[in-house]
Amino acid sequence: MITCHLRYVIDPYKLAEFEEYARLWIPIVNRMGGNHHGYFLPSEGANNIAVALFSFPSLAAYEDYRTRMAADPECQAAFDLDKRNRSIISYERSFMRPVLG
């Protein structure tokens, strides 16, 4: 299993817009073979950092998801939403492997 960790720098004045964007991705990732663990939005501390975590069975499965995203209408609609809202300033993507009990 591989877990994708996304760290977003967001516009703190557009938190509602980012949350709308985030809510679109959870069912998309799950529908496309991943397991979305959720988005984590600012609460205390920094007001412009958000995190998302989701897993795929393998890096190859994640890469297949990325390829299929390009042709998926729901994915394109989610990307278009943020192009209009501009709530994301930047993001970093890291891959991790879980240690489970």
C-alpha positions in Angstrom: 0.0 0.0 0.0 1.1 3.6 -0.8 -0.3 6.6 0.9 -0.3 10.0 -0.8 0.2 13.0 1.6 -0.9 16.3 0.1 0.1 19.4 1.9 -1.7 22.5 0.6 -1.0 26.2 1.2 -4.5 27.7 0.8 -5.9 31.2 0.8 -7.3 31.5 4.4 -10.0 33.8 3.1 -11.2 31.1 0.8 -11.5 28.2 3.2 -15.2 27.5 2.3 -14.2 27.3 -1.4 -11.3 24.9 -0.6 -13.7 22.8 1.5 -16.1 22.6 -1.4 -13.2 21.4 -3.7 -12.0 18.9 -1.1 -15.5 17.4 -0.7 -15.5 16.6 -4.4 -12.3 14.6 -4.3 -13.2 12.1 -1.5 -15.8 10.1 -3.5 -13.8 10.5 -6.7 -10.7 8.9 -5.2 -12.8 6.1 -3.7 -14.6 5.5 -6.9 -11.3 5.3 -8.8 -9.9 2.5 -6.6 -8.3 4.5 -3.7 -9.2 4.8 -0.1 -9.5 8.5 0.9 -8.7 9.2 4.5 -10.0 12.7 4.4 -9.0 16.3 4.3 -7.7 18.1 7.4 -8.5 21.8 7.4 -7.0 24.6 9.6 -8.3 24.8 13.1 -5.7 26.0 15.6 -2.3 27.2 14.5 -1.5 28.1 10.9 -4.7 29.2 9.1 -3.4 28.5 5.6 -2.3 24.8 5.7 -4.5 21.9 4.8 -3.7 18.2 4.4 -5.2 15.3 2.5 -4.3 11.6 2.8 -5.4 8.8 0.5 -4.1 5.3 -0.2 -3.8 3.0 -3.2 -2.8 -0.6 -3.2 0.4 0.2 -5.0 2.3 3.0 -6.7 1.3 1.4 -10.0 -2.4 1.7 -9.0 -1.9 5.3 -8.1 -0.2 6.0 -11.4 -3.1 4.3 -13.2 -5.5 6.6 -11.3 -3.5 9.7 -12.4 -3.7 8.6 -16.0 -7.5 8.0 -15.8 -8.0 11.3 -14.1 -7.2 13.1 -17.3 -10.3 11.7 -19.0 -12.7 11.7 -16.1 -15.4 14.4 -16.2 -15.7 14.6 -12.4 -12.0 15.1 -12.0 -12.0 17.8 -14.6 -14.9 19.5 -13.0 -13.1 19.5 -9.6 -10.0 21.0 -11.2 -12.1 23.6 -13.0 -13.8 24.6 -9.7 -10.4 25.5 -8.2 -9.3 27.3 -11.3 -12.4 29.5 -10.8 -12.1 29.8 -7.0 -8.3 30.0 -6.7 -8.3 28.7 -3.1 -5.1 26.7 -3.5 -1.9 28.7 -3.5 0.5 25.7 -3.8 0.7 22.1 -2.8 3.3 19.4 -2.2 2.8 15.7 -2.8 4.7 13.0 -0.9 4.3 9.2 -0.8 4.5 7.2 2.3 4.0 3.6 3.4 2.0 2.9 6.5 3.1 0.8 9.4 0.0 -1.0 10.6 -0.6 -3.2 13.7 
